[in-house]
Each structure stands twice: as structure tokens, then as C-alpha cells.
Amino acid sequence: MPAENFVDSNIFVYMLDISAPDKRQRARELVYGLLGDRTGCISYQVVQEALNVLIGKLGEPPDAVTSFLEEVLLPVWQINEINATPELYRNGLELRARYGFSFYDSLIVAAALGAGCTTLYSEDMQDGQRIDGLTIRNPFAETRAA
């Protein structure tokens, strides 16, 4: 089954962030749903960013981070096809120039597009924005409105 849904690192971070219980619950529902139907996709960048925040900002213990890597970030997620290539960097730079995203957000969008995803779940970009057949969705938009 092809990947349809690209998930940004901030969604994974909220899965372990006890300071935001509503976002934590929503992130868990989204991620475990995508794990269940095998339509999720991430890049190596997402893995690296999530692990960095979990270790640094959230101060998760090493064994918890390793478990999260093995049980959530690696299984089922289609990461092996989205490598850092010259094309990914060129596409990221073009998206940055066209939309004004940060460089790293541009790489996330480029990876989602490169994987053929139709939805990008991220808190960092405008909810509902469409880019070349990709729709950005902030899964916490309802959480903020509540």
C-alpha cells in the first residue's frame, strides 16, 4: 500500500510531551491510526529531529527514546525510499524560494512530495495549504480552537 500521509517530527514529539495532554492524545491517535493502516511516511530527517527533541528538550531517558525509535518511528513507516539526495535538496530550495518556508520545513515538504503523499501532518505550516497535490493538515487545529 503506498504512503499517503507524511508526518512531521513535531507530531511524534507530542506523543511523549506530558505538558500538552490534548496534543499528546491527538498525536497518539493519529500516529497509531497510520501505523495500523500502514499509510504513514516519514523521512530520516523526521527521525533525527524527533529523537533530538526527545533526548534534549524533553529529557527522555535513553532507554525510552530507544524504545520509541524501535516501536514507533521505525516500524511500518516508509523511510527507506526518502534519502537525502541532490534532488531532494534542490526541490527543498525551490520550495523555500516559492513559499518562504524555513529550509528544514522545505525539506519536509519536498520529502512528502517525493514520496507521493497527499497529506502532510505538521503543526509548523499553514493548515489547509496546498502544494502541488499535497495538503498540509495541522492535527491540533481543533485542539487550539477548543
DSSP file (Angstrom, degrees, kcal/mol; ACC not computed):
  #  RESIDUE AA STRUCTURE BP1 BP2  ACC     N-H-->O    O-->H-N    N-H-->O    O-->H-N    TCO  KAPPA ALPHA  PHI   PSI    X-CA   Y-CA   Z-CA
    1    1 A M              0   0    0      0, 0.0     3,-0.1     0, 0.0     2,-0.0   0.000 360.0 360.0 360.0 131.0    0.0    0.0    0.0
    2    2 A P        -     0   0    0      0, 0.0     2,-0.3     0, 0.0   114,-0.1  -0.310 360.0-100.9 -72.7 154.8    1.5    3.4   -0.9
    3    3 A A        +     0   0    0    112,-0.2    37,-0.2     1,-0.2    36,-0.1  -0.552  43.4 166.3 -71.4 136.5    2.2    6.0    1.6
    4    4 A E        +     0   0    0     35,-2.0   114,-2.2    -2,-0.3   115,-2.1   0.589  59.3  57.1-118.8 -26.3   -0.4    8.7    1.6
    5    5 A N  E     -ab  40 119A   0     34,-2.6    36,-2.0   112,-0.2     2,-0.4  -0.937  60.8-162.1-123.7 114.6    0.3   10.6    4.8
    6    6 A F  E     -ab  41 120A   0    113,-3.1   115,-3.2    -2,-0.5     2,-0.5  -0.783  13.2-153.1 -93.1 137.3    3.6   12.2    5.7
    7    7 A V  E     - b   0 121A   0     34,-2.2    36,-0.3    -2,-0.4   115,-0.2  -0.951   6.3-139.9-118.8 124.8    4.1   13.0    9.4
    8    8 A D    >>  -     0   0    0    113,-2.7     3,-1.2    -2,-0.5     4,-0.8  -0.367  28.2-108.0 -77.4 159.9    6.4   15.8   10.6
    9    9 A S  H 3> S+     0   0    0      1,-0.3     4,-2.1     2,-0.2     3,-0.3   0.794 112.0  68.3 -61.1 -32.1    8.6   15.4   13.7
   10   10 A N  H 3> S+     0   0    0      1,-0.2     4,-1.9     2,-0.2    -1,-0.3   0.825  95.1  57.1 -62.0 -29.3    6.5   17.7   15.9
   11   11 A I  H <> S+     0   0    0     -3,-1.2     4,-0.8   110,-0.2    -1,-0.2   0.922 108.4  46.1 -65.3 -43.9    3.7   15.1   15.8
   12   12 A F  H >< S+     0   0    0     -4,-0.8     3,-0.7    -3,-0.3     4,-0.5   0.878 108.9  55.5 -66.7 -38.1    6.0   12.4   17.2
   13   13 A V  H >X S+     0   0    0     -4,-2.1     3,-1.6     1,-0.2     4,-0.6   0.915 102.8  55.8 -61.2 -42.8    7.4   14.7   19.9
   14   14 A Y  H 3< S+     0   0    0     -4,-1.9     3,-0.5     1,-0.3    -1,-0.2   0.747  91.2  73.6 -63.8 -22.0    3.9   15.5   21.2
   15   15 A M  T << S+     0   0    0     -4,-0.8    -1,-0.3    -3,-0.7    -2,-0.2   0.799 111.1  28.2 -60.8 -26.7    3.3   11.7   21.7
   16   16 A L  T <4 S+     0   0    0     -3,-1.6     2,-1.0    -4,-0.5    -1,-0.2   0.380  92.4 110.5-113.2   1.6    5.6   11.9   24.7
   17   17 A D    ><  -     0   0    0     -4,-0.6     3,-1.2    -3,-0.5     7,-0.2  -0.680  41.1-176.4 -85.7 103.0    5.1   15.5   25.8
   18   18 A I  T 3  S+     0   0    0     -2,-1.0    -1,-0.2     1,-0.2    -4,-0.0   0.618  75.4  72.9 -74.8 -11.0    3.2   15.4   29.1
   19   19 A S  T 3  S+     0   0    0      1,-0.3    -1,-0.2     2,-0.1    -2,-0.1   0.607 101.0  44.0 -78.6 -10.2    2.9   19.3   29.2
   20   20 A A    <>  +     0   0    0     -3,-1.2     4,-2.8    -6,-0.2    -1,-0.3  -0.650  66.8 171.6-132.7  76.3    0.3   19.2   26.4
   21   21 A P  H  > S+     0   0    0      0, 0.0     4,-2.4     0, 0.0     5,-0.2   0.842  77.7  50.5 -61.1 -37.2   -2.2   16.4   27.2
   22   22 A D  H  > S+     0   0    0      2,-0.2     4,-2.2     1,-0.2     5,-0.2   0.929 115.2  43.1 -66.2 -43.4   -4.7   17.2   24.4
   23   23 A K  H  > S+     0   0    0      2,-0.2     4,-2.9     1,-0.2     5,-0.2   0.880 111.6  55.8 -68.1 -37.3   -2.0   17.3   21.8
   24   24 A R  H  X S+     0   0    0     -4,-2.8     4,-2.2    -7,-0.2    -2,-0.2   0.940 109.9  45.1 -59.4 -47.5   -0.4   14.2   23.2
   25   25 A Q  H  X S+     0   0    0     -4,-2.4     4,-2.4     2,-0.2    -2,-0.2   0.924 114.5  47.8 -63.2 -45.4   -3.7   12.3   22.9
   26   26 A R  H  X S+     0   0    0     -4,-2.2     4,-2.5     1,-0.2    -2,-0.2   0.902 111.1  51.1 -64.5 -40.9   -4.4   13.6   19.4
   27   27 A A  H  X S+     0   0    0     -4,-2.9     4,-2.8     1,-0.2     5,-0.3   0.911 110.7  49.1 -62.4 -42.5   -0.8   12.8   18.2
   28   28 A R  H  X S+     0   0    0     -4,-2.2     4,-2.6    -5,-0.2     5,-0.3   0.924 110.9  49.6 -63.9 -44.3   -1.1    9.2   19.6
   29   29 A E  H  X S+     0   0    0     -4,-2.4     4,-1.8     2,-0.2    -2,-0.2   0.935 114.8  44.7 -59.3 -46.7   -4.5    8.7   17.9
   30   30 A L  H  X S+     0   0    0     -4,-2.5     4,-2.4     2,-0.2    -2,-0.2   0.958 116.7  43.3 -63.5 -52.6   -3.1    9.9   14.5
   31   31 A V  H  X S+     0   0    0     -4,-2.8     4,-2.6     1,-0.2     5,-0.2   0.925 115.5  46.7 -64.5 -46.5    0.2    8.0   14.6
   32   32 A Y  H  X S+     0   0    0     -4,-2.6     4,-2.0    -5,-0.3    -1,-0.2   0.844 111.6  53.5 -67.6 -30.5   -1.3    4.7   15.9
   33   33 A G  H  X S+     0   0    0     -4,-1.8     4,-2.0    -5,-0.3    -1,-0.2   0.926 111.4  44.7 -64.3 -44.8   -4.0    5.0   13.2
   34   34 A L  H  X>S+     0   0    0     -4,-2.4     5,-1.1     1,-0.2     4,-1.0   0.853 112.0  52.5 -69.1 -34.5   -1.4    5.5   10.5
   35   35 A L  H  <5S+     0   0    0     -4,-2.6    -1,-0.2    -5,-0.2    -2,-0.2   0.905 109.4  51.6 -64.0 -39.5    0.7    2.6   11.9
   36   36 A G  H  <5S+     0   0    0     -4,-2.0    -2,-0.2     1,-0.2    -1,-0.2   0.896 117.8  34.5 -65.6 -41.7   -2.4    0.4   11.8
   37   37 A D  H  <5S-     0   0    0     -4,-2.0    -1,-0.2    -5,-0.1    -2,-0.2   0.470 102.0-131.1 -96.0   0.5   -3.4    1.1    8.2
   38   38 A R  T  <5S+     0   0    0     -4,-1.0    -3,-0.2    -3,-0.2    -4,-0.1   0.837  71.1 120.2  58.7  38.9    0.2    1.4    7.0
   39   39 A T      < +     0   0    0     -5,-1.1   -34,-2.6    -6,-0.1   -35,-2.0   0.236  42.3 110.8-113.4  12.2   -0.3    4.6    5.1
   40   40 A G  E     -a    5   0A   0     -6,-0.7    38,-1.2   -37,-0.2     2,-0.3  -0.552  42.6-173.1 -91.1 154.8    2.3    6.7    7.0
   41   41 A C  E     +a    6   0A   0    -36,-2.0   -34,-2.2    36,-0.2     2,-0.3  -0.998   7.5 169.3-146.8 138.3    5.5    8.0    5.7
   42   42 A I        -     0   0    0     36,-0.4     2,-0.2    -2,-0.3    40,-0.2  -0.927  23.0-131.0-140.1 166.8    8.5    9.8    7.3
   43   43 A S     >  -     0   0    0     -2,-0.3     4,-1.8   -36,-0.3     3,-0.3  -0.691  33.8-103.6-111.3 169.3   12.0   10.8    6.2
   44   44 A Y  H  > S+     0   0    0     38,-0.9     4,-2.7    35,-0.3     5,-0.2   0.854 122.0  61.9 -60.0 -32.9   15.3   10.3    8.0
   45   45 A Q  H  > S+     0   0    0      1,-0.2     4,-2.9     2,-0.2    -1,-0.2   0.908 101.9  50.8 -58.0 -42.8   15.1   14.0    8.8
   46   46 A V  H  > S+     0   0    0     -3,-0.3     4,-2.6     2,-0.2     5,-0.3   0.922 110.3  49.1 -62.7 -44.6   11.9   13.4   10.8
   47   47 A V  H  X S+     0   0    0     -4,-1.8     4,-2.5     1,-0.2     5,-0.2   0.944 113.9  46.0 -59.2 -48.2   13.5   10.5   12.8
   48   48 A Q  H  X S+     0   0    0     -4,-2.7     4,-2.3     1,-0.2    -2,-0.2   0.919 114.1  46.9 -63.9 -45.1   16.6   12.7   13.6
   49   49 A E  H  X S+     0   0    0     -4,-2.9     4,-2.2     2,-0.2     5,-0.2   0.925 113.5  48.4 -64.0 -44.2   14.6   15.8   14.6
   50   50 A A  H  X S+     0   0    0     -4,-2.6     4,-2.6    -5,-0.2     5,-0.2   0.939 113.2  46.5 -62.8 -47.4   12.2   13.8   16.8
   51   51 A L  H  X S+     0   0    0     -4,-2.5     4,-2.4    -5,-0.3     5,-0.3   0.897 110.3  54.2 -62.5 -39.7   15.0   11.9   18.6
   52   52 A N  H  X S+     0   0    0     -4,-2.3     4,-2.7    -5,-0.2     5,-0.3   0.918 112.4  42.6 -60.5 -45.0   16.9   15.1   19.1
   53   53 A V  H  <>S+     0   0    0     -4,-2.2     5,-2.6     2,-0.2     6,-0.5   0.903 113.2  52.3 -70.6 -40.5   14.0   16.9   20.8
   54   54 A L  H  <5S+     0   0    0     -4,-2.6     6,-3.0    -5,-0.2    -2,-0.2   0.908 117.4  38.6 -62.1 -41.3   13.1   13.8   22.9
   55   55 A I  H  <5S+     0   0    0     -4,-2.4    -2,-0.2     4,-0.2    -1,-0.2   0.926 130.0  27.8 -73.1 -46.0   16.6   13.5   24.1
   56   56 A G  T  <5S+     0   0    0     -4,-2.7    -3,-0.2    -5,-0.3    -2,-0.1   0.977 128.5  24.9 -83.1 -78.7   17.3   17.2   24.5
   57   57 A K  T   5S+     0   0    0     -5,-0.3    -3,-0.2     1,-0.2    -4,-0.1   0.880 132.4  36.1 -61.5 -44.1   14.3   19.4   25.2
   58   58 A L  S   <S-     0   0    0     -5,-2.6    -1,-0.2     2,-0.0    -4,-0.2   0.671  94.9-142.1 -86.5 -16.1   12.0   16.7   26.8
   59   59 A G        +     0   0    0     -6,-0.5    -4,-0.2     1,-0.2    -3,-0.1   0.819  30.1 178.5  62.6  32.6   14.9   14.9   28.5
   60   60 A E        -     0   0    0     -6,-3.0    -1,-0.2    -7,-0.2    -2,-0.0  -0.402  35.3-103.0 -65.9 142.9   13.6   11.5   27.9
   61   61 A P    >>  -     0   0    0      0, 0.0     4,-2.1     0, 0.0     3,-0.6  -0.340  30.1-112.0 -66.4 150.6   15.8    8.7   29.2
   62   62 A P  H 3> S+     0   0    0      0, 0.0     4,-2.5     0, 0.0     5,-0.2   0.852 115.9  52.3 -52.8 -41.1   17.9    6.8   26.6
   63   63 A D  H 3> S+     0   0    0      1,-0.2     4,-2.2     2,-0.2     5,-0.1   0.868 109.4  49.7 -67.7 -34.1   16.0    3.6   27.0
   64   64 A A  H <> S+     0   0    0     -3,-0.6     4,-2.3     2,-0.2    -1,-0.2   0.890 111.9  48.2 -68.5 -38.9   12.7    5.3   26.5
   65   65 A V  H  X S+     0   0    0     -4,-2.1     4,-2.5     2,-0.2    -2,-0.2   0.904 111.4  50.0 -67.9 -41.6   14.0    7.0   23.3
   66   66 A T  H  X S+     0   0    0     -4,-2.5     4,-2.5    -5,-0.2    -2,-0.2   0.918 111.4  48.9 -62.6 -43.0   15.4    3.7   22.0
   67   67 A S  H  X S+     0   0    0     -4,-2.2     4,-2.9     2,-0.2     5,-0.3   0.908 110.4  50.9 -62.0 -42.2   12.0    2.0   22.6
   68   68 A F  H  X>S+     0   0    0     -4,-2.3     4,-2.3     2,-0.2     5,-1.9   0.907 110.6  49.6 -62.9 -42.0   10.2    4.9   20.9
   69   69 A L  I  <>S+     0   0    0     -4,-2.5     5,-2.3     3,-0.2    -2,-0.2   0.949 117.5  39.6 -59.1 -49.8   12.5    4.5   17.9
   70   70 A E  I  <5S+     0   0    0     -4,-2.5    -2,-0.2     1,-0.2    -1,-0.2   0.835 124.7  35.9 -72.5 -34.1   12.0    0.8   17.7
   71   71 A E  I  <5S+     0   0    0     -4,-2.9    -3,-0.2    -5,-0.2    -1,-0.2   0.720 134.1  12.0 -95.9 -23.0    8.3    0.7   18.4
   72   72 A V  I  <5S+     0   0    0     -4,-2.3     5,-0.3    -5,-0.3    -3,-0.2   0.751 123.7  43.5-121.7 -52.8    7.0    3.9   16.7
   73   73 A L  I   <S+     0   0    0     -5,-1.9    -3,-0.2     1,-0.2    -4,-0.2   0.864 119.4  35.5 -73.1 -35.9    9.5    5.5   14.4
   74   74 A L  S   <S+     0   0    0     -5,-2.3     5,-0.2    -6,-0.3    -1,-0.2   0.884  92.5  89.2 -90.1 -39.5   10.9    2.5   12.5
   75   75 A P  S    S-     0   0    0      0, 0.0     2,-2.7     0, 0.0     3,-0.1  -0.337 108.4 -18.3 -67.2 139.7    8.0    0.0   12.1
   76   76 A V  S    S+     0   0    0      1,-0.1    -2,-0.1    -2,-0.0    -3,-0.1  -0.010  97.9 124.7  66.7 -35.2    5.9    0.2    9.1
   77   77 A W        -     0   0    0     -2,-2.7     2,-1.6    -5,-0.3     3,-0.3  -0.321  65.3-128.5 -60.9 133.9    6.9    3.8    8.3
   78   78 A Q        +     0   0    0    -38,-1.2   -36,-0.4     1,-0.2    -1,-0.1  -0.638  58.3 135.4 -87.4  86.6    8.2    4.0    4.8
   79   79 A I    >   +     0   0    0     -2,-1.6     3,-1.2    -5,-0.2   -35,-0.3   0.649  48.5  78.0-106.7 -18.1   11.5    5.8    5.4
   80   80 A N  T 3  S+     0   0    0     -3,-0.3     3,-0.1     1,-0.3    -1,-0.1   0.701  92.6  52.8 -71.6 -16.8   14.0    3.9    3.3
   81   81 A E  T 3  S+     0   0    0      1,-0.2     2,-0.8     2,-0.0    -1,-0.3   0.539  94.5  73.4 -93.2  -6.7   12.9    5.5    0.0
   82   82 A I    <   +     0   0    0     -3,-1.2   -38,-0.9   -40,-0.2     2,-0.2  -0.694  66.0 160.8-111.8  79.8   13.3    9.1    1.1
   83   83 A N        -     0   0    0     -2,-0.8     2,-1.0    -3,-0.1     5,-0.2  -0.545  52.3 -94.0 -95.6 161.8   17.0    9.6    1.3
   84   84 A A        +     0   0    0     -2,-0.2    -1,-0.1     4,-0.1    -2,-0.0  -0.671  62.2 162.6 -74.8 106.3   18.9   12.9    1.3
   85   85 A T     >  -     0   0    0     -2,-1.0     4,-2.1     1,-0.1     5,-0.2  -0.808  55.3-107.4-122.2 162.8   19.7   13.3   -2.4
   86   86 A P  H  > S+     0   0    0      0, 0.0     4,-2.6     0, 0.0     5,-0.2   0.890 121.9  54.8 -56.2 -37.7   20.8   16.2   -4.5
   87   87 A E  H  > S+     0   0    0      2,-0.2     4,-2.9     1,-0.2     5,-0.2   0.906 105.3  51.6 -63.6 -41.8   17.2   16.3   -6.0
   88   88 A L  H  > S+     0   0    0      1,-0.2     4,-2.5     2,-0.2    -1,-0.2   0.931 112.0  46.6 -60.0 -45.3   15.7   16.5   -2.5
   89   89 A Y  H  X S+     0   0    0     -4,-2.1     4,-2.4     2,-0.2    -2,-0.2   0.905 112.9  48.9 -65.1 -41.7   17.9   19.5   -1.7
   90   90 A R  H  X S+     0   0    0     -4,-2.6     4,-2.3     2,-0.2    -2,-0.2   0.930 113.1  47.3 -62.6 -44.7   17.2   21.2   -5.0
   91   91 A N  H  X S+     0   0    0     -4,-2.9     4,-2.5     1,-0.2    -2,-0.2   0.899 111.2  52.1 -63.6 -40.0   13.5   20.7   -4.5
   92   92 A G  H  X S+     0   0    0     -4,-2.5     4,-2.4    -5,-0.2    -2,-0.2   0.917 109.9  48.2 -61.9 -43.6   13.7   22.0   -0.9
   93   93 A L  H  X S+     0   0    0     -4,-2.4     4,-2.2     2,-0.2    -1,-0.2   0.894 111.6  50.1 -64.5 -39.5   15.5   25.1   -2.0
   94   94 A E  H  X S+     0   0    0     -4,-2.3     4,-2.2     2,-0.2    -2,-0.2   0.912 112.0  47.5 -65.4 -41.8   12.9   25.7   -4.8
   95   95 A L  H  X S+     0   0    0     -4,-2.5     4,-2.9     2,-0.2     6,-0.5   0.880 110.2  53.4 -65.9 -38.1   10.0   25.3   -2.3
   96   96 A R  H  X S+     0   0    0     -4,-2.4     4,-2.1     1,-0.2    -2,-0.2   0.934 112.2  44.1 -61.0 -45.9   11.8   27.6    0.2
   97   97 A A  H  < S+     0   0    0     -4,-2.2    -2,-0.2     1,-0.2    -1,-0.2   0.886 118.4  44.5 -66.2 -38.6   12.0   30.3   -2.5
   98   98 A R  H  < S+     0   0    0     -4,-2.2    -2,-0.2    -5,-0.2    -1,-0.2   0.870 129.8  19.7 -75.9 -38.3    8.5   29.8   -3.7
   99   99 A Y  H  < S-     0   0    0     -4,-2.9    -3,-0.2    -5,-0.2    -2,-0.2   0.545  94.5-122.1-114.5 -10.6    6.7   29.5   -0.4
  100  100 A G     <  +     0   0    0     -4,-2.1    -4,-0.2    -5,-0.4    -3,-0.1   0.692  55.6 153.9  76.9  17.9    9.0   31.2    2.2
  101  101 A F        -     0   0    0     -6,-0.5    -1,-0.2     1,-0.1    -2,-0.1  -0.295  53.6 -93.9 -69.0 162.1    9.2   28.1    4.4
  102  102 A S     >  -     0   0    0      1,-0.1     4,-2.4     4,-0.0     5,-0.2  -0.345  41.9-106.1 -64.8 162.1   12.3   27.6    6.6
  103  103 A F  H  > S+     0   0    0      1,-0.2     4,-1.9     2,-0.2     5,-0.1   0.920 120.5  47.4 -59.4 -44.8   14.9   25.4    4.9
  104  104 A Y  H  > S+     0   0    0      1,-0.2     4,-1.7     2,-0.2    -1,-0.2   0.882 111.7  49.5 -69.0 -37.6   14.1   22.4    7.1
  105  105 A D  H  > S+     0   0    0      1,-0.2     4,-2.4     2,-0.2    -1,-0.2   0.883 108.8  55.0 -64.6 -36.9   10.3   22.7    6.6
  106  106 A S  H  X S+     0   0    0     -4,-2.4     4,-2.6     1,-0.2    -2,-0.2   0.884 106.0  50.8 -62.7 -38.5   11.0   22.9    2.9
  107  107 A L  H  X S+     0   0    0     -4,-1.9     4,-2.5     2,-0.2    -1,-0.2   0.870 108.5  52.5 -67.0 -35.8   12.9   19.6    3.0
  108  108 A I  H  X S+     0   0    0     -4,-1.7     4,-2.4     2,-0.2    -2,-0.2   0.941 111.9  45.2 -63.3 -46.8    9.9   18.1    4.8
  109  109 A V  H  X S+     0   0    0     -4,-2.4     4,-2.7     1,-0.2     5,-0.2   0.919 112.9  51.0 -62.9 -43.6    7.6   19.2    2.1
  110  110 A A  H  X S+     0   0    0     -4,-2.6     4,-2.6     1,-0.2    -1,-0.2   0.895 110.8  48.7 -61.8 -40.2   10.0   18.1   -0.6
  111  111 A A  H  X S+     0   0    0     -4,-2.5     4,-1.7     2,-0.2    -1,-0.2   0.907 111.3  49.6 -66.5 -41.5   10.2   14.6    1.0
  112  112 A A  H  <>S+     0   0    0     -4,-2.4     5,-2.3     2,-0.2     4,-0.4   0.924 114.3  45.0 -63.3 -43.9    6.4   14.4    1.3
  113  113 A L  H ><5S+     0   0    0     -4,-2.7     3,-1.3     1,-0.2    -2,-0.2   0.915 111.1  53.6 -64.5 -42.9    6.0   15.3   -2.4
  114  114 A G  H 3<5S+     0   0    0     -4,-2.6    -1,-0.2     1,-0.3    -2,-0.2   0.796 107.3  51.5 -63.0 -29.1    8.8   13.0   -3.4
  115  115 A A  T 3<5S-     0   0    0     -4,-1.7    -1,-0.3    -5,-0.1  -112,-0.2   0.530 115.6-116.3 -84.5  -6.7    7.1   10.1   -1.6
  116  116 A G  T < 5 +     0   0    0     -3,-1.3    -3,-0.2    -4,-0.4    -2,-0.1   0.715  56.9 162.6  79.8  20.1    3.9   10.8   -3.5
  117  117 A C      < -     0   0    0     -5,-2.3    -1,-0.2    -6,-0.2  -112,-0.2  -0.367  32.8-160.6 -72.5 153.2    2.0   11.7   -0.3
  118  118 A T  S    S+     0   0    0   -114,-2.2    17,-2.5     1,-0.2     2,-0.4   0.577  76.0  44.6-106.0 -16.7   -1.3   13.6   -0.5
  119  119 A T  E     -bc   5 135A   0   -115,-2.1  -113,-3.1    15,-0.2     2,-0.5  -0.993  59.1-165.7-132.7 137.5   -1.3   14.8    3.2
  120  120 A L  E     -bc   6 136A   0     15,-2.6    17,-3.1    -2,-0.4     2,-0.7  -0.981  13.1-152.3-119.5 116.5    1.4   16.3    5.3
  121  121 A Y  E     +bc   7 137A   0   -115,-3.2  -113,-2.7    -2,-0.5     2,-0.3  -0.808  37.2 139.0 -90.3 117.9    0.6   16.4    9.1
  122  122 A S        -     0   0    0     15,-2.1     3,-0.2    -2,-0.7    18,-0.1  -0.984  48.9-154.0-157.6 145.2    2.5   19.3   10.7
  123  123 A E  S    S+     0   0    0     -2,-0.3     4,-0.1     1,-0.1    15,-0.1   0.577  91.5  70.6 -89.8 -12.9    1.9   21.9   13.3
  124  124 A D  S    S+     0   0    0      2,-0.1     2,-0.2   -19,-0.0    -1,-0.1   0.552  93.9  51.5 -87.1  -9.4    4.6   24.2   11.7
  125  125 A M  S    S-     0   0    0     -3,-0.2     2,-0.3    12,-0.1    -3,-0.1  -0.754  99.4 -69.7-127.5 172.1    2.9   25.2    8.5
  126  126 A Q    >   -     0   0    0     -2,-0.2     3,-1.8     1,-0.1    10,-0.2  -0.433  50.8-119.7 -69.5 122.0   -0.5   26.7    7.4
  127  127 A D  T 3  S+     0   0    0     -2,-0.3    10,-0.2     1,-0.3    -1,-0.1  -0.395  96.9  15.3 -60.6 128.1   -3.4   24.3    7.9
  128  128 A G  T 3  S+     0   0    0      8,-3.6    -1,-0.3     1,-0.3     9,-0.1   0.308  86.0 145.7  90.7  -8.4   -5.1   23.6    4.6
  129  129 A Q    <   -     0   0    0     -3,-1.8     7,-2.9     7,-0.2     2,-0.4  -0.392  37.4-147.6 -64.1 137.9   -2.3   24.9    2.4
  130  130 A R  E     +D  135   0A   0      5,-0.2     2,-0.4    -3,-0.1     5,-0.2  -0.917  18.0 179.1-113.1 134.6   -2.0   23.0   -0.9
  131  131 A I  E >  S-D  134   0A   0      3,-2.9     3,-1.9    -2,-0.4    -2,-0.0  -0.922  70.5 -37.0-136.5 106.9    1.3   22.5   -2.6
  132  132 A D  T 3  S-     0   0    0     -2,-0.4     3,-0.1     1,-0.3    -1,-0.0   0.860 127.2 -36.6  48.8  47.7    1.4   20.5   -5.9
  133  133 A G  T 3  S+     0   0    0      1,-0.3     2,-0.5   -15,-0.0    -1,-0.3   0.422 116.6 112.9  87.9  -1.0   -1.2   18.0   -4.8
  134  134 A L  E <   - D   0 131A   0     -3,-1.9    -3,-2.9   -15,-0.0     2,-0.5  -0.899  51.3-157.2-105.5 131.1   -0.1   17.9   -1.2
  135  135 A T  E     -cD 119 130A   0    -17,-2.5   -15,-2.6    -2,-0.5     2,-0.5  -0.934  10.8-139.9-109.8 128.8   -2.4   19.3    1.6
  136  136 A I  E     -c  120   0A   0     -7,-2.9    -8,-3.6    -2,-0.5     2,-0.4  -0.740  21.3-170.9 -86.7 129.9   -0.9   20.4    4.9
  137  137 A R  E     -c  121   0A   0    -17,-3.1   -15,-2.1    -2,-0.5   -10,-0.1  -0.985  18.1-152.7-125.0 128.2   -3.0   19.5    7.9
  138  138 A N    >   -     0   0    0     -2,-0.4     3,-1.8   -17,-0.2     4,-0.3  -0.876   8.6-162.5 -94.8 107.3   -2.5   20.6   11.4
  139  139 A P  T 3  S+     0   0    0      0, 0.0     3,-0.2     0, 0.0     4,-0.2   0.623  87.8  55.8 -68.2  -9.5   -4.0   17.8   13.5
  140  140 A F  T 3> S+     0   0    0      1,-0.2     4,-2.2     2,-0.1     5,-0.2   0.361  73.3 101.5-101.0   3.9   -4.1   20.1   16.5
  141  141 A A  H <> S+     0   0    0     -3,-1.8     4,-1.5     1,-0.2    -1,-0.2   0.892  86.9  45.3 -57.2 -41.1   -6.1   22.9   14.9
  142  142 A E  H  > S+     0   0    0     -4,-0.3     4,-1.5    -3,-0.2    -1,-0.2   0.861 108.5  57.9 -68.6 -34.7   -9.3   21.6   16.6
  143  143 A T  H  4 S+     0   0    0      1,-0.2    -2,-0.2    -4,-0.2    -1,-0.2   0.895 107.3  46.9 -62.1 -40.7   -7.3   21.3   19.9
  144  144 A R  H  < S+     0   0    0     -4,-2.2    -1,-0.2     1,-0.2    -2,-0.2   0.871 111.5  51.3 -69.3 -36.0   -6.4   25.0   19.8
  145  145 A A  H  <        0   0    0     -4,-1.5    -1,-0.2     1,-0.2    -2,-0.2   0.753 360.0 360.0 -73.5 -23.7  -10.0   26.1   19.0
  146  146 A A     <        0   0    0     -4,-1.5    -1,-0.2    -5,-0.1    -2,-0.2   0.479 360.0 360.0 -74.1 360.0  -11.4   24.1   21.9
